[in-house]
């Protein structure tokens, strides 16, 4: 049976760029500076981020809405 656990979903840099509207260079700079989630290496040429970590990072950057 397959699990649809969001914690198991991984995404590539192109998807991270689309989700965050950040450039690749900004993402890599912020990873180096500790301002963005670190990716994992599957192989020497495949780098991925956990989808749930990117969503959490985005949520932390959006100010709470004032339900007026």
Buried (B, 14 or more C-beta within 10 A) or exposed (E): EEEEEEEEBBBEBEBBBEBBEBEEEBBBEBBEEEEBBEBEEEEEEEBBBBBBBBEEBEEEEEEEEEEE
